[in-house]
Amino acid sequence: MDARRKSGQPSTPSVAAPDKKPATRRARFFSIQSLGEVLLLVLALSPVFLIGMVASSKSHWMSWLEKIGVNESFGKETTDVPPAATWKGEGVADFGRFAVRTYDPISGQVRSVDFQLHAVMPYSEQAEFETFIRRTGYAIRDEILVTVRASTLTELSDADLLSRKIVTRVNRVFGGETVRSVQISDLSITEFTTESSED
């Protein structure tokens, strides 16, 4: 017991040097912040590592692309899907029969357009034509469907006008002379309302 305790005065606790505690807190703060930055960096780079792991094997990469349906965009020909058009000789492609149905929810009117379509393509060799059709044929069919759906009844009723519209759109989308001419045959247009079809 020292003289202060004997005299009844409380002993003063020992105080650490004022510069030690702030330094410790600052060091902890920076270590937590740097850990957070590392975690953020790892999270940001994780997709890159995942893609790299998937892409490391060509077979796994191509099978993954096939599952999401984008294998044709890489120029890979599909062998298990029937071609969008068949070769008829002298550059003529038979795209088969189209059945396009549109619905107007305001009027309740349904329009059904059916026709057969042949197109003259700029290919003289069957092998060259089939390679092109496997890669682009279904995209051409999609543009034909879009053209029909965007056409008025007057335009649909004129097979020659509809043929020219299809040629213009396909060549504008794919560039160049993808299709030289189109012939539409067996054109049939029917319209009805959903109310009358239910009766």
Legacy VTK file of the C-alpha trace (Angstrom):
# vtk DataFile Version 3.0
C-alpha trace
ASCII
DATASET POLYDATA
POINTS 199 float
0.000 0.000 0.000
1.385 3.365 -0.967
0.897 6.690 0.769
-2.167 7.610 -1.343
-4.117 4.497 -0.350
-3.252 5.120 3.291
-4.550 8.662 3.084
-7.869 7.516 1.508
-7.251 8.876 -1.976
-8.080 6.501 -4.814
-5.185 5.329 -6.764
-5.043 6.650 -10.328
-5.179 3.927 -12.976
-2.276 3.664 -15.314
-3.041 5.349 -18.627
-1.541 4.039 -21.822
0.264 6.346 -24.119
-2.286 8.286 -26.201
-0.714 7.342 -29.521
-0.921 3.545 -29.091
-4.724 2.935 -29.075
-5.573 5.038 -32.187
-2.784 3.317 -34.067
-4.243 -0.089 -33.151
-7.757 0.921 -34.240
-6.462 2.349 -37.497
-4.594 -0.851 -38.281
-7.707 -2.967 -37.640
-9.816 -0.680 -39.799
-7.427 -0.949 -42.722
-7.161 -4.704 -42.393
-10.975 -5.099 -42.488
-11.213 -2.734 -45.445
-8.505 -4.555 -47.392
-10.226 -7.885 -46.665
-13.461 -6.486 -48.073
-11.659 -5.324 -51.200
-10.159 -8.770 -51.678
-13.595 -10.396 -51.322
-15.099 -7.977 -53.828
-12.271 -8.702 -56.257
-12.788 -12.456 -55.903
-16.544 -12.087 -56.474
-15.948 -9.896 -59.527
-13.502 -12.365 -61.077
-15.460 -15.528 -60.273
-17.514 -15.414 -63.538
-14.264 -15.173 -65.501
-12.874 -18.270 -63.781
-16.176 -20.106 -64.326
-16.211 -19.276 -68.037
-12.582 -20.278 -68.297
-13.286 -23.650 -66.704
-16.220 -24.281 -69.034
-14.319 -23.099 -72.102
-11.270 -25.206 -71.282
-12.933 -28.212 -72.849
-14.246 -27.709 -76.393
-16.748 -30.523 -76.109
-18.220 -29.152 -72.891
-18.327 -25.649 -74.370
-20.113 -26.735 -77.550
-22.566 -28.949 -75.655
-23.384 -26.009 -73.385
-23.999 -23.810 -76.443
-26.260 -26.464 -77.939
-28.302 -26.598 -74.725
-29.004 -22.861 -74.849
-29.670 -23.015 -78.593
-26.972 -20.747 -80.025
-24.776 -23.283 -81.742
-25.818 -22.131 -85.228
-24.553 -18.613 -84.555
-21.061 -20.067 -84.426
-21.445 -21.570 -87.902
-21.925 -25.135 -86.724
-24.267 -27.049 -88.962
-27.039 -28.989 -87.315
-27.496 -32.525 -88.543
-30.443 -33.596 -86.381
-32.766 -30.758 -87.526
-34.446 -30.999 -90.938
-33.378 -28.271 -93.375
-35.512 -25.147 -93.675
-35.703 -25.605 -97.450
-34.988 -28.339 -99.958
-33.028 -28.162 -103.202
-35.121 -28.335 -106.368
-32.330 -27.703 -108.857
-31.073 -24.597 -110.662
-30.971 -22.581 -107.420
-34.637 -23.109 -106.581
-35.385 -23.694 -102.892
-38.662 -25.176 -101.712
-39.460 -23.643 -98.306
-42.618 -25.694 -98.036
-45.952 -24.574 -96.676
-46.416 -21.635 -94.341
-49.350 -21.253 -91.978
-49.281 -17.838 -90.299
-51.936 -16.942 -87.747
-52.273 -13.478 -86.230
-54.625 -12.306 -83.494
-55.909 -8.802 -82.764
-56.871 -8.686 -79.056
-58.859 -5.451 -79.481
-61.246 -6.687 -82.145
-60.869 -10.373 -81.312
-60.146 -11.046 -84.981
-57.984 -13.967 -86.059
-56.350 -13.988 -89.492
-54.913 -17.174 -90.962
-52.647 -16.986 -94.014
-51.548 -20.204 -95.741
-49.310 -20.474 -98.783
-46.557 -22.437 -100.499
-43.239 -20.666 -101.066
-40.396 -21.269 -103.524
-37.363 -19.002 -103.709
-34.593 -18.624 -106.265
-31.237 -18.515 -104.467
-27.861 -17.444 -105.930
-26.418 -20.966 -105.744
-25.796 -23.256 -108.674
-24.335 -26.155 -106.695
-26.473 -28.256 -104.344
-23.719 -28.678 -101.717
-23.183 -24.922 -101.496
-26.932 -24.343 -101.245
-27.389 -26.944 -98.491
-24.523 -25.490 -96.434
-26.119 -22.042 -96.622
-29.609 -23.318 -95.817
-28.428 -25.257 -92.767
-26.887 -22.106 -91.341
-29.382 -19.451 -92.420
-32.543 -21.164 -93.617
-34.545 -20.901 -90.399
-33.552 -17.257 -89.974
-34.920 -16.617 -93.479
-38.139 -18.397 -92.531
-38.426 -16.118 -89.488
-38.140 -13.036 -91.706
-40.833 -14.424 -94.008
-43.137 -14.855 -91.004
-42.398 -11.315 -89.803
-43.171 -9.915 -93.257
-46.513 -11.721 -93.422
-47.536 -10.626 -89.916
-46.641 -7.000 -90.659
-48.589 -6.910 -93.955
-52.081 -5.538 -94.419
-54.938 -7.554 -95.836
-54.537 -5.768 -99.187
-50.839 -6.673 -99.356
-51.537 -10.261 -98.342
-54.195 -10.632 -101.026
-51.666 -9.773 -103.760
-49.231 -12.702 -104.016
-46.830 -10.774 -106.283
-46.685 -7.804 -103.929
-46.170 -10.071 -100.913
-43.382 -11.895 -102.793
-41.578 -8.607 -103.496
-41.919 -7.550 -99.861
-40.365 -10.827 -98.711
-37.435 -10.480 -101.147
-36.817 -6.881 -100.029
-36.872 -7.710 -96.339
-34.701 -10.825 -96.560
-32.067 -9.069 -98.672
-32.090 -6.043 -96.376
-31.619 -8.189 -93.260
-28.986 -10.574 -94.659
-27.396 -8.243 -97.166
-26.588 -8.674 -100.818
-28.658 -10.929 -103.037
-29.624 -13.620 -100.533
-32.869 -14.262 -102.401
-33.291 -13.365 -106.063
-37.026 -13.931 -106.297
-39.920 -15.541 -104.444
-42.941 -17.337 -105.811
-46.027 -17.748 -103.630
-48.671 -20.269 -104.619
-51.835 -21.763 -103.100
-52.470 -18.556 -101.158
-55.400 -18.791 -98.774
-56.571 -16.110 -96.309
-59.317 -16.645 -93.751
-60.542 -14.313 -91.028
-62.837 -14.928 -88.082
-63.488 -13.593 -84.612
-62.911 -15.561 -81.442
-66.536 -15.031 -80.399
-67.882 -16.645 -83.581
-65.398 -19.518 -83.349
-66.611 -20.387 -79.851
-70.275 -20.609 -80.944
LINES 1 200
199 0 1 2 3 4 5 6 7 8 9 10 11 12 13 14 15 16 17 18 19 20 21 22 23 24 25 26 27 28 29 30 31 32 33 34 35 36 37 38 39 40 41 42 43 44 45 46 47 48 49 50 51 52 53 54 55 56 57 58 59 60 61 62 63 64 65 66 67 68 69 70 71 72 73 74 75 76 77 78 79 80 81 82 83 84 85 86 87 88 89 90 91 92 93 94 95 96 97 98 99 100 101 102 103 104 105 106 107 108 109 110 111 112 113 114 115 116 117 118 119 120 121 122 123 124 125 126 127 128 129 130 131 132 133 134 135 136 137 138 139 140 141 142 143 144 145 146 147 148 149 150 151 152 153 154 155 156 157 158 159 160 161 162 163 164 165 166 167 168 169 170 171 172 173 174 175 176 177 178 179 180 181 182 183 184 185 186 187 188 189 190 191 192 193 194 195 196 197 198
